Amino acid sequence: MRGDNELILIKPGGRAKDNIGNEIMIDPTETAVLCDLRSVGRNEFYSAATAGMAPEMVFVIHPYEYSGEQLVTFENVKYQVIRTYSDNDEELELVCGKVKGK
């Protein structure tokens, strides 16, 4: 993996309790990682389309950088992770589709 591009992994915010029990809001966390791009395979594209999904991009990152984030940003466009795939310890593919309205 060359890592020629930058991908932003977005961990959602939420609610938590501070040390005295008050409810507080936690902001989303963004983490920049390097990635490679791959095209969505023809079979995968059509299989996903029949299930109502629209995969557009495949980002390849190191598995240890991914913590289950479901949203990513690439070149100021937000994508949702449709599925992940890895067949080795070196690369993890994030198959993503554009977030509608973003």
Buried (B, 14 or more C-beta within 10 A) or exposed (E): EEEEBEBBBBBEEEEEEEEEEEEEEEEEEEBEBBBBEEEBEEEBBEEBEEEEBBBBBBBBBBEEBBEEBBBBBBEEEBBBBBEBEBEEEEBBBBBBBBEEEE
